[in-house]
Amino acid sequence: VKIVYRVLGFNLESLRDLTHASRQQFFLRWGRHWPVQSVPVLCFSSKFDGPMIGKCNVSNLLKLPGAYIGKLYGHESDGTVTREDAELPGTMVVRASGDL
């Protein structure tokens, strides 16, 4: 598996950077205030709010992890990251919801 990761240029550390715990450590170190006047940033977040069972597609595969993340952290999710973690305070935000 590690050989495949190396060939594809995949870095396991990059996955750890996407965790909720890593995001919280980042905020503890750097704070939640961003120089939005100096650096324009657009954040995108999404969440599921459709039925848990439907046609078989990628969005349905992420609904179960999304429900788990919601129960674990108490925040809405698309199955990969909570909305709270996807949005930087003070930035422009695009929020998608539904059966993505």
C-alpha positions in Angstrom: 0.0 0.0 0.0 2.8 2.5 0.9 4.4 1.8 -2.5 1.1 2.7 -4.3 0.9 5.9 -2.2 4.4 6.9 -3.2 3.8 6.2 -6.9 0.7 8.3 -6.8 2.3 11.0 -4.7 -0.1 10.4 -1.9 0.9 11.6 1.6 -0.7 10.1 4.7 0.1 13.3 6.6 -2.3 15.2 4.3 -5.2 12.9 5.5 -4.3 13.7 9.2 -4.5 17.4 8.4 -8.1 16.9 7.4 -9.2 15.6 10.8 -11.4 17.5 13.2 -8.7 17.3 15.9 -6.0 18.7 13.5 -8.4 21.6 12.6 -9.0 22.4 16.3 -5.2 22.4 17.0 -4.7 24.8 14.1 -7.2 27.2 15.5 -5.6 27.0 19.0 -2.3 27.9 17.5 -3.3 30.5 14.9 -6.7 31.7 16.1 -10.0 32.0 14.1 -9.4 35.5 12.7 -8.4 35.9 9.1 -7.2 38.9 7.2 -10.2 38.8 4.9 -9.6 42.3 3.7 -6.1 41.4 2.5 -6.7 37.9 1.3 -10.1 37.3 -0.3 -11.3 33.8 0.5 -14.4 31.8 -0.6 -15.3 28.8 1.5 -17.6 26.0 0.4 -19.4 23.7 2.8 -22.1 21.1 2.2 -24.4 18.9 4.2 -26.9 16.1 3.7 -30.5 16.7 4.6 -32.2 14.1 2.4 -33.3 10.6 3.2 -30.6 8.1 4.4 -31.6 5.5 1.8 -31.9 6.2 -1.9 -30.3 5.4 -5.2 -26.8 4.1 -5.1 -24.3 7.0 -5.7 -21.4 8.7 -3.9 -23.6 11.0 -1.9 -25.4 8.0 -0.4 -22.1 6.4 0.5 -21.2 9.5 2.6 -24.6 9.8 4.4 -23.7 7.3 7.1 -20.3 8.9 7.9 -22.2 12.3 7.8 -24.7 11.1 10.4 -21.8 9.7 12.5 -19.9 13.0 12.4 -23.0 14.9 13.3 -23.6 12.7 16.4 -19.9 12.8 17.4 -19.3 16.5 17.1 -22.8 18.0 17.1 -22.3 19.8 13.8 -23.8 19.3 10.3 -21.7 17.4 7.8 -21.5 16.0 4.3 -19.7 12.9 5.5 -16.2 14.3 5.1 -15.9 17.4 7.2 -18.2 19.4 9.5 -19.5 22.8 8.3 -17.8 24.5 11.2 -14.5 23.1 10.0 -15.1 23.9 6.3 -15.9 27.6 6.9 -13.3 30.2 7.9 -14.8 33.0 10.1 -15.3 36.3 8.3 -15.0 34.8 4.8 -17.6 34.6 2.0 -19.3 31.2 2.2 -21.3 29.0 -0.2 -23.4 26.5 1.5 -24.9 23.5 -0.4 -27.4 21.1 1.1 -29.8 18.4 0.1 -29.1 15.1 -1.6 -25.8 16.0 -3.1 
